[in-house]
Amino acid sequence: MIQQYINSGILEAYVTGSASPQEVEELMYMRVKYPEVNTALNELETDMELFARHMAVPPPEHIWNKISDNIEEIILRDRNFPQQFKEREDNKYSNFSKPDTGPDYIEVEAQSNHMKVHKAWRWVFAAVFILGKIFLAFAIYFYLENRQAQQQIKELKTEMQRLKR
């Protein structure tokens, strides 16, 4: 029973953050009640962290310098920014409350169902389309020529058989 629960994929969903609130609550209960679940969860978290470290791509050297410069700039700006302006800015939005709208995502509707392509590729697609039509015409032409040649060969064979008799 416990092994089935561990193998069900709920642990993986929890570690990746895709578990529902009910699954998280159930997992927390099972984690406290059964030490096997807790052990399996700890092992999975360790494995996922090792995997993430193994697959991580280090950023270029100059990025670290930019990040530290930006952080230092923010710290200096906060130190030099007068307290009275901070208080006014904080109070500006105090009348607004965040509605409980559910999940934090933005619905996006596309303007059209057409795919936009760079202009240079349009010429390539047009050329491929035209070449396709040309090759189709040649294929039909050579198919008809081949069929006519086979018909002539068939006629010649029957005529040769008739002359041999």
Stockholm file with secondary structure:
# STOCKHOLM 1.0

chainA/1-165         MIQQYINSGILEAYVTGSASPQEVEELMYMRVKYPEVNTALNELETDMELFARHMAVPPPEHIWNKISDNIEEIILRDRNFPQQFKEREDNKYSNFSKPDTGPDYIEVEAQSNHMKVHKAWRWVFAAVFILGKIFLAFAIYFYLENRQAQQQIKELKTEMQRLKR
#=GR chainA/1-165 SS CHHHHHHTTHHHHHHHTCCCHHHHHHHHHHHHHCHHHHHHHHHHHHHHHHHHHHHCCCCCHHHHHHHHHHHHHHHHHHHHSCHHHHHHHHHHTTTCCCCCCSSSCCCCCCSCSCCCCCHHHHHHHHHHHHHHHHHHHHHHHHHHHHHHHHHHHHHHHHHHHHHHC
#=GC SS_cons         CHHHHHHTTHHHHHHHTCCCHHHHHHHHHHHHHCHHHHHHHHHHHHHHHHHHHHHCCCCCHHHHHHHHHHHHHHHHHHHHSCHHHHHHHHHHTTTCCCCCCSSSCCCCCCSCSCCCCCHHHHHHHHHHHHHHHHHHHHHHHHHHHHHHHHHHHHHHHHHHHHHHC
//
